[in-house]
């Protein structure tokens, strides 16, 4: 059973959400019910995939052991950097193995949702090291890591925010407002994914394989908008479902095609992913670079940080030329944008003018669409590198 993708899923989803709606109206705790629903949906999703199910169980045992073990060591040894790095490495090792599996053809840890589950576990390790998390029960860990609405493709929530919602009981009026917003998001997500994404997918099929420049441009635009409506539609339904379970999962998209520069785009596109990398990779890279004086100034450090950040994001998608090139492409764009904003007097003099904002939006849109074309794999194919 796929998530948010077929009528079987939605039939089961309706049956699951009706009791949660009743519990919310009656002002009863939802944590036990939502966690039971998570276990049920996870079992149904992997029922016909025994190999993936085995890897998921192994992954869960490894991550739980690493997290609980590190928490115990963190309390007894304080901030031991080597222990922290080892724990963090072990938490992301299954993901590394799954990404490298394609190089030798074996599906090691290649199960549905491993990327997003790994981000949740790594976040717990990092914030434990920072002293923000000191304890987490097995129940809370299970409820957070396996939370079914966002299991396969996000959004990526933060454990402290999630558990605060999980352990709270909302007043009836507040829950009804949240549930109403959740139902709206689910319906809007259905329109995005089943109707609008399908239109652009058909457009892609009309010119797939063509090498004429205007067909390439048409394909790139169709792919970009298909990717948005398909993924944003899924995210809306995942967020809406979590609302009905009492969890205000953060939104993943905020009108990204209205961005007037590439930095704003990444603050609007796949928000939970880009913010995760910003908080746990880019910011820490900057802090370490400034402390160790790796660069002459903060601008150089920021430009290097953008390149590292986006390269890792590209590798996270997969160890293929298209994904690596996509990451480097956006890293260069972000670094160039940062330099331009800090150094250009033209930008400082005109950035608030209407004509400048329109031109900046138009250029940004073309850069974004070309990035999606790289991401699709067609650019590498067009160059004959695949």
Secondary structure as the mmCIF struct_conf table of DSSP 4:
data_model
#
loop_
_struct_conf.conf_type_id
_struct_conf.id
_struct_conf.beg_label_comp_id
_struct_conf.beg_label_asym_id
_struct_conf.beg_label_seq_id
_struct_conf.end_label_comp_id
_struct_conf.end_label_asym_id
_struct_conf.end_label_seq_id
TURN_TY1_P TURN_TY1_P1 UNK A 3 UNK A 4
BEND BEND1 UNK A 5 UNK A 6
HELX_RH_AL_P HELX_RH_AL_P1 UNK A 7 UNK A 25
TURN_TY1_P TURN_TY1_P2 UNK A 26 UNK A 27
HELX_RH_AL_P HELX_RH_AL_P2 UNK A 31 UNK A 46
TURN_TY1_P TURN_TY1_P3 UNK A 47 UNK A 48
HELX_RH_AL_P HELX_RH_AL_P3 UNK A 50 UNK A 77
BEND BEND2 UNK A 79 UNK A 79
HELX_RH_AL_P HELX_RH_AL_P4 UNK A 81 UNK A 104
TURN_TY1_P TURN_TY1_P4 UNK A 105 UNK A 105
TURN_TY1_P TURN_TY1_P5 UNK A 108 UNK A 109
TURN_TY1_P TURN_TY1_P6 UNK A 112 UNK A 113
HELX_RH_AL_P HELX_RH_AL_P5 UNK A 114 UNK A 129
TURN_TY1_P TURN_TY1_P7 UNK A 130 UNK A 131
BEND BEND3 UNK A 132 UNK A 132
HELX_RH_AL_P HELX_RH_AL_P6 UNK A 138 UNK A 145
TURN_TY1_P TURN_TY1_P8 UNK A 146 UNK A 146
HELX_RH_3T_P HELX_RH_3T_P1 UNK A 148 UNK A 150
TURN_TY1_P TURN_TY1_P9 UNK A 151 UNK A 153
HELX_RH_AL_P HELX_RH_AL_P7 UNK A 159 UNK A 166
TURN_TY1_P TURN_TY1_P10 UNK A 167 UNK A 167
HELX_RH_AL_P HELX_RH_AL_P8 UNK A 172 UNK A 190
HELX_RH_PI_P HELX_RH_PI_P1 UNK A 191 UNK A 196
HELX_RH_AL_P HELX_RH_AL_P9 UNK A 197 UNK A 207
TURN_TY1_P TURN_TY1_P11 UNK A 208 UNK A 209
BEND BEND4 UNK A 212 UNK A 212
HELX_RH_AL_P HELX_RH_AL_P10 UNK A 213 UNK A 244
TURN_TY1_P TURN_TY1_P12 UNK A 245 UNK A 246
HELX_LH_PP_P HELX_LH_PP_P1 UNK A 249 UNK A 251
BEND BEND5 UNK A 252 UNK A 252
BEND BEND6 UNK A 254 UNK A 254
HELX_RH_3T_P HELX_RH_3T_P2 UNK A 256 UNK A 258
BEND BEND7 UNK A 260 UNK A 261
HELX_RH_AL_P HELX_RH_AL_P11 UNK A 262 UNK A 266
TURN_TY1_P TURN_TY1_P13 UNK A 267 UNK A 268
BEND BEND8 UNK A 269 UNK A 270
HELX_RH_AL_P HELX_RH_AL_P12 UNK A 271 UNK A 277
HELX_RH_PI_P HELX_RH_PI_P2 UNK A 278 UNK A 282
HELX_RH_AL_P HELX_RH_AL_P13 UNK A 283 UNK A 292
TURN_TY1_P TURN_TY1_P14 UNK A 293 UNK A 293
BEND BEND9 UNK A 295 UNK A 297
HELX_RH_AL_P HELX_RH_AL_P14 UNK A 298 UNK A 317
BEND BEND10 UNK A 319 UNK A 320
HELX_RH_AL_P HELX_RH_AL_P15 UNK A 321 UNK A 343
HELX_RH_AL_P HELX_RH_AL_P16 UNK A 345 UNK A 350
TURN_TY1_P TURN_TY1_P15 UNK A 351 UNK A 352
BEND BEND11 UNK A 353 UNK A 353
HELX_RH_AL_P HELX_RH_AL_P17 UNK A 354 UNK A 376
TURN_TY1_P TURN_TY1_P16 UNK A 377 UNK A 377
HELX_RH_AL_P HELX_RH_AL_P18 UNK A 378 UNK A 382
TURN_TY1_P TURN_TY1_P17 UNK A 383 UNK A 384
#
